[in-house]
Amino acid sequence: MTLEVDVMAERHRRMAGRVAIVTGATGGVGRGIARRLVAGGMTVVVSSRDAGRAQTIVEELVALGARSLAVQADVALPEDVERLVSTAVERFGRLDLMCNNAGLLHIAPFFESTSEDWQRVFRVNVGGVLLGTQCAALQMRRQSIDPETGCRGKIVNVSSPAADSLVSTEAAYGASKAAVNHLTRNAAALLAGDLISVTSLYPGNVWEGMQSRVHQQAGDPPGPPAGPSARGKLESWPTGRWQRPDDTGDMVVFIASYRGMDLNGQLIISHPHRHRL
């Protein structure tokens, strides 16, 4: 006799009724994450600096049968992140998942990047993750342990293959994502005793959002993958295709529903990214 287990159904059962915040949820990756979380039964608080776009995403999620709420917030501002977390908890009772996804990409030749450019990138990509992790952890520490996951909460920091890649025009972005990984490992060690899991996720190479802008600036025609720089990337990947936003969302679903604390302090990489200058 063969025992068949629907793994995804089991993960979704664990997520039903849980509450998540997704920052930067109006971009390609953030929207994909939000969609997959609500497909699993989670309530999702959509956060963006653009209140109108955030509300549009919420309407899309509600049409799918989800509970959702839009909160305008700039992740670089402590008061905004504190308000984001407190609003989610006041409305829905707790916070089970904090997905720090908001990010800023700066593309420029190395010697043309200014200190102001680097500070702007780090305020969002590192400062925003720090604030999101701090505020979420302070709330999660006060919560009871979720009997389904065995944790008080989970924090997912969206990083990037750029953290380990040599791309001369993305030095600030890559450095900021390397800092996110270090921040994640430190926070994971600190919060393990509170049964709060903190992980970094490399979403791979998703066309919608940042990657499409990179290739437009490289002179490639619209749409993946037509130009020479896009084809060169495809040839270097085992998957042979661009990832979809929902692929990243499925990875977040996996982390959110994972039983126990074994996924803590880990860097979860979707697929390899070639090194180049």
FITI-829477 format. One line per field, with one value per residue (C-alpha): residue number from 1; residue in three letters; x, y, z. Coordinates in steps of 0.05 Angstrom, whole numbers, plus 5000, padded with zeros to 4 digits. Example, Ala and Ser with C-alpha at 12.3 -4.5 7.8 and 13.67 -1.06 7.14 Angstrom:
BEGIN
k	[1 | 2]
r	[ALA | SER]
px	[5246 | 5273]
py	[4910 | 4979]
pz	[5156 | 5143]
***
This chain:
BEGIN
k	[1 | 2 | 3 | 4 | 5 | 6 | 7 | 8 | 9 | 10 | 11 | 12 | 13 | 14 | 15 | 16 | 17 | 18 | 19 | 20 | 21 | 22 | 23 | 24 | 25 | 26 | 27 | 28 | 29 | 30 | 31 | 32 | 33 | 34 | 35 | 36 | 37 | 38 | 39 | 40 | 41 | 42 | 43 | 44 | 45 | 46 | 47 | 48 | 49 | 50 | 51 | 52 | 53 | 54 | 55 | 56 | 57 | 58 | 59 | 60 | 61 | 62 | 63 | 64 | 65 | 66 | 67 | 68 | 69 | 70 | 71 | 72 | 73 | 74 | 75 | 76 | 77 | 78 | 79 | 80 | 81 | 82 | 83 | 84 | 85 | 86 | 87 | 88 | 89 | 90 | 91 | 92 | 93 | 94 | 95 | 96 | 97 | 98 | 99 | 100 | 101 | 102 | 103 | 104 | 105 | 106 | 107 | 108 | 109 | 110 | 111 | 112 | 113 | 114 | 115 | 116 | 117 | 118 | 119 | 120 | 121 | 122 | 123 | 124 | 125 | 126 | 127 | 128 | 129 | 130 | 131 | 132 | 133 | 134 | 135 | 136 | 137 | 138 | 139 | 140 | 141 | 142 | 143 | 144 | 145 | 146 | 147 | 148 | 149 | 150 | 151 | 152 | 153 | 154 | 155 | 156 | 157 | 158 | 159 | 160 | 161 | 162 | 163 | 164 | 165 | 166 | 167 | 168 | 169 | 170 | 171 | 172 | 173 | 174 | 175 | 176 | 177 | 178 | 179 | 180 | 181 | 182 | 183 | 184 | 185 | 186 | 187 | 188 | 189 | 190 | 191 | 192 | 193 | 194 | 195 | 196 | 197 | 198 | 199 | 200 | 201 | 202 | 203 | 204 | 205 | 206 | 207 | 208 | 209 | 210 | 211 | 212 | 213 | 214 | 215 | 216 | 217 | 218 | 219 | 220 | 221 | 222 | 223 | 224 | 225 | 226 | 227 | 228 | 229 | 230 | 231 | 232 | 233 | 234 | 235 | 236 | 237 | 238 | 239 | 240 | 241 | 242 | 243 | 244 | 245 | 246 | 247 | 248 | 249 | 250 | 251 | 252 | 253 | 254 | 255 | 256 | 257 | 258 | 259 | 260 | 261 | 262 | 263 | 264 | 265 | 266 | 267 | 268 | 269 | 270 | 271 | 272 | 273 | 274 | 275 | 276 | 277]
r	[MET | THR | LEU | GLU | VAL | ASP | VAL | MET | ALA | GLU | ARG | HIS | ARG | ARG | MET | ALA | GLY | ARG | VAL | ALA | ILE | VAL | THR | GLY | ALA | THR | GLY | GLY | VAL | GLY | ARG | GLY | ILE | ALA | ARG | ARG | LEU | VAL | ALA | GLY | GLY | MET | THR | VAL | VAL | VAL | SER | SER | ARG | ASP | ALA | GLY | ARG | ALA | GLN | THR | ILE | VAL | GLU | GLU | LEU | VAL | ALA | LEU | GLY | ALA | ARG | SER | LEU | ALA | VAL | GLN | ALA | ASP | VAL | ALA | LEU | PRO | GLU | ASP | VAL | GLU | ARG | LEU | VAL | SER | THR | ALA | VAL | GLU | ARG | PHE | GLY | ARG | LEU | ASP | LEU | MET | CYS | ASN | ASN | ALA | GLY | LEU | LEU | HIS | ILE | ALA | PRO | PHE | PHE | GLU | SER | THR | SER | GLU | ASP | TRP | GLN | ARG | VAL | PHE | ARG | VAL | ASN | VAL | GLY | GLY | VAL | LEU | LEU | GLY | THR | GLN | CYS | ALA | ALA | LEU | GLN | MET | ARG | ARG | GLN | SER | ILE | ASP | PRO | GLU | THR | GLY | CYS | ARG | GLY | LYS | ILE | VAL | ASN | VAL | SER | SER | PRO | ALA | ALA | ASP | SER | LEU | VAL | SER | THR | GLU | ALA | ALA | TYR | GLY | ALA | SER | LYS | ALA | ALA | VAL | ASN | HIS | LEU | THR | ARG | ASN | ALA | ALA | ALA | LEU | LEU | ALA | GLY | ASP | LEU | ILE | SER | VAL | THR | SER | LEU | TYR | PRO | GLY | ASN | VAL | TRP | GLU | GLY | MET | GLN | SER | ARG | VAL | HIS | GLN | GLN | ALA | GLY | ASP | PRO | PRO | GLY | PRO | PRO | ALA | GLY | PRO | SER | ALA | ARG | GLY | LYS | LEU | GLU | SER | TRP | PRO | THR | GLY | ARG | TRP | GLN | ARG | PRO | ASP | ASP | THR | GLY | ASP | MET | VAL | VAL | PHE | ILE | ALA | SER | TYR | ARG | GLY | MET | ASP | LEU | ASN | GLY | GLN | LEU | ILE | ILE | SER | HIS | PRO | HIS | ARG | HIS | ARG | LEU]
px	[5000 | 5026 | 5013 | 5005 | 5014 | 4996 | 5054 | 5029 | 4960 | 4993 | 5034 | 4972 | 4935 | 4990 | 4984 | 4909 | 4889 | 4961 | 4979 | 5036 | 5065 | 5098 | 5137 | 5149 | 5088 | 5070 | 5131 | 5136 | 5168 | 5128 | 5062 | 5080 | 5096 | 5030 | 4990 | 5021 | 5012 | 4937 | 4930 | 4953 | 4901 | 4942 | 4918 | 4967 | 4982 | 5008 | 5059 | 5086 | 5105 | 5052 | 4984 | 4945 | 4984 | 4981 | 4905 | 4902 | 4940 | 4894 | 4833 | 4865 | 4877 | 4807 | 4779 | 4815 | 4777 | 4832 | 4833 | 4881 | 4898 | 4939 | 4986 | 5027 | 5097 | 5168 | 5212 | 5269 | 5229 | 5225 | 5157 | 5128 | 5152 | 5128 | 5059 | 5058 | 5068 | 5022 | 4967 | 4972 | 4968 | 4911 | 4870 | 4886 | 4911 | 4982 | 5040 | 5063 | 5107 | 5146 | 5172 | 5222 | 5220 | 5224 | 5288 | 5322 | 5367 | 5419 | 5456 | 5516 | 5590 | 5630 | 5667 | 5603 | 5568 | 5568 | 5566 | 5495 | 5475 | 5503 | 5470 | 5402 | 5408 | 5431 | 5375 | 5323 | 5357 | 5393 | 5359 | 5290 | 5307 | 5336 | 5274 | 5227 | 5264 | 5267 | 5194 | 5169 | 5212 | 5189 | 5117 | 5132 | 5167 | 5101 | 5062 | 5045 | 5079 | 5042 | 5025 | 5029 | 5099 | 5128 | 5151 | 5129 | 5139 | 5182 | 5221 | 5242 | 5292 | 5293 | 5365 | 5394 | 5447 | 5480 | 5506 | 5555 | 5564 | 5614 | 5573 | 5611 | 5549 | 5511 | 5564 | 5519 | 5461 | 5505 | 5539 | 5472 | 5447 | 5511 | 5497 | 5426 | 5454 | 5500 | 5443 | 5400 | 5451 | 5461 | 5386 | 5375 | 5425 | 5397 | 5324 | 5331 | 5318 | 5252 | 5232 | 5233 | 5262 | 5301 | 5323 | 5349 | 5319 | 5352 | 5293 | 5336 | 5326 | 5254 | 5240 | 5184 | 5209 | 5283 | 5311 | 5268 | 5295 | 5367 | 5360 | 5323 | 5382 | 5428 | 5391 | 5352 | 5283 | 5222 | 5202 | 5244 | 5290 | 5307 | 5371 | 5442 | 5453 | 5389 | 5407 | 5475 | 5443 | 5394 | 5451 | 5485 | 5425 | 5407 | 5333 | 5342 | 5287 | 5271 | 5236 | 5165 | 5144 | 5101 | 5163 | 5191 | 5123 | 5125 | 5193 | 5164 | 5105 | 5155 | 5193 | 5129 | 5099 | 5163 | 5157 | 5208 | 5270 | 5317 | 5308 | 5340 | 5398 | 5400 | 5411 | 5362 | 5383 | 5335 | 5387 | 5459 | 5479 | 5542 | 5598 | 5617 | 5650]
py	[5000 | 5069 | 5127 | 5191 | 5256 | 5323 | 5364 | 5431 | 5418 | 5403 | 5468 | 5508 | 5477 | 5502 | 5572 | 5580 | 5639 | 5663 | 5736 | 5761 | 5829 | 5836 | 5901 | 5925 | 5884 | 5924 | 5902 | 5838 | 5795 | 5825 | 5816 | 5743 | 5730 | 5761 | 5720 | 5654 | 5669 | 5684 | 5622 | 5584 | 5617 | 5671 | 5742 | 5790 | 5862 | 5895 | 5950 | 6001 | 6074 | 6081 | 6077 | 6073 | 6014 | 5979 | 5985 | 5957 | 5895 | 5887 | 5890 | 5835 | 5792 | 5803 | 5782 | 5716 | 5707 | 5731 | 5778 | 5835 | 5905 | 5961 | 6002 | 6059 | 6057 | 6076 | 6021 | 6070 | 6108 | 6077 | 6108 | 6080 | 6009 | 6012 | 6035 | 5980 | 5925 | 5955 | 5965 | 5892 | 5867 | 5914 | 5892 | 5817 | 5799 | 5774 | 5771 | 5703 | 5723 | 5787 | 5787 | 5844 | 5848 | 5923 | 5940 | 5993 | 5979 | 6030 | 6018 | 6059 | 6050 | 6042 | 6108 | 6145 | 6121 | 6173 | 6165 | 6193 | 6137 | 6085 | 6116 | 6117 | 6044 | 6023 | 6062 | 6020 | 5953 | 5947 | 5998 | 5975 | 5902 | 5920 | 5960 | 5906 | 5852 | 5891 | 5912 | 5843 | 5807 | 5852 | 5834 | 5760 | 5754 | 5772 | 5719 | 5648 | 5591 | 5570 | 5496 | 5483 | 5511 | 5507 | 5580 | 5647 | 5676 | 5676 | 5731 | 5726 | 5777 | 5778 | 5782 | 5772 | 5733 | 5801 | 5792 | 5740 | 5765 | 5812 | 5862 | 5927 | 5969 | 5941 | 5949 | 5987 | 5938 | 5877 | 5904 | 5920 | 5850 | 5820 | 5863 | 5835 | 5764 | 5783 | 5818 | 5755 | 5708 | 5754 | 5763 | 5688 | 5672 | 5725 | 5705 | 5630 | 5625 | 5661 | 5610 | 5663 | 5640 | 5689 | 5670 | 5703 | 5684 | 5692 | 5697 | 5679 | 5718 | 5743 | 5782 | 5825 | 5885 | 5899 | 5852 | 5881 | 5950 | 5925 | 5896 | 5957 | 5999 | 5949 | 5963 | 5898 | 5901 | 5894 | 5825 | 5765 | 5740 | 5772 | 5813 | 5786 | 5800 | 5764 | 5703 | 5700 | 5694 | 5640 | 5598 | 5599 | 5576 | 5502 | 5520 | 5551 | 5601 | 5664 | 5654 | 5678 | 5720 | 5662 | 5618 | 5664 | 5663 | 5587 | 5591 | 5638 | 5591 | 5535 | 5576 | 5601 | 5532 | 5494 | 5457 | 5476 | 5519 | 5482 | 5535 | 5590 | 5634 | 5600 | 5632 | 5597 | 5603 | 5589 | 5575 | 5595 | 5662 | 5669 | 5716 | 5770 | 5838]
pz	[5000 | 4981 | 5028 | 4987 | 5023 | 4991 | 5018 | 4993 | 5023 | 5090 | 5086 | 5069 | 5128 | 5173 | 5144 | 5147 | 5190 | 5199 | 5188 | 5144 | 5126 | 5058 | 5046 | 4976 | 4957 | 4895 | 4855 | 4815 | 4870 | 4927 | 4890 | 4875 | 4948 | 4970 | 4920 | 4941 | 5015 | 5007 | 4964 | 5026 | 5069 | 5102 | 5116 | 5082 | 5100 | 5037 | 5049 | 4999 | 4996 | 4942 | 4977 | 4912 | 4884 | 4952 | 4952 | 4881 | 4903 | 4963 | 4918 | 4875 | 4937 | 4965 | 4898 | 4909 | 4974 | 5021 | 5080 | 5064 | 5084 | 5052 | 5096 | 5066 | 5096 | 5080 | 5108 | 5118 | 5171 | 5241 | 5256 | 5192 | 5205 | 5277 | 5252 | 5200 | 5251 | 5303 | 5250 | 5229 | 5300 | 5320 | 5259 | 5258 | 5328 | 5315 | 5266 | 5242 | 5183 | 5167 | 5096 | 5087 | 5012 | 4997 | 4960 | 4918 | 4858 | 4838 | 4772 | 4754 | 4736 | 4799 | 4795 | 4780 | 4843 | 4898 | 4973 | 4971 | 4923 | 4970 | 5031 | 4995 | 4976 | 5046 | 5080 | 5044 | 5033 | 5100 | 5145 | 5123 | 5137 | 5204 | 5225 | 5199 | 5235 | 5300 | 5301 | 5280 | 5332 | 5388 | 5372 | 5361 | 5428 | 5462 | 5424 | 5441 | 5403 | 5340 | 5351 | 5276 | 5264 | 5334 | 5328 | 5354 | 5285 | 5223 | 5189 | 5116 | 5089 | 5013 | 4992 | 4922 | 4884 | 4876 | 4947 | 4919 | 4848 | 4817 | 4778 | 4773 | 4758 | 4819 | 4873 | 4922 | 4912 | 4920 | 4982 | 5013 | 5002 | 5031 | 5092 | 5094 | 5098 | 5155 | 5191 | 5182 | 5212 | 5273 | 5284 | 5276 | 5331 | 5377 | 5368 | 5366 | 5441 | 5430 | 5377 | 5322 | 5256 | 5211 | 5141 | 5078 | 5011 | 4943 | 4895 | 4835 | 4772 | 4765 | 4702 | 4728 | 4766 | 4776 | 4723 | 4667 | 4684 | 4684 | 4614 | 4587 | 4609 | 4574 | 4509 | 4505 | 4473 | 4519 | 4544 | 4565 | 4540 | 4473 | 4481 | 4482 | 4556 | 4574 | 4531 | 4564 | 4632 | 4610 | 4583 | 4651 | 4693 | 4705 | 4700 | 4631 | 4644 | 4682 | 4747 | 4759 | 4819 | 4842 | 4845 | 4898 | 4933 | 4936 | 4970 | 5023 | 5032 | 5045 | 5097 | 5131 | 5137 | 5156 | 5221 | 5274 | 5278 | 5232 | 5179 | 5220 | 5199 | 5131 | 5063 | 5016 | 4944 | 4887 | 4833 | 4816 | 4789 | 4748 | 4770 | 4722 | 4718]
***
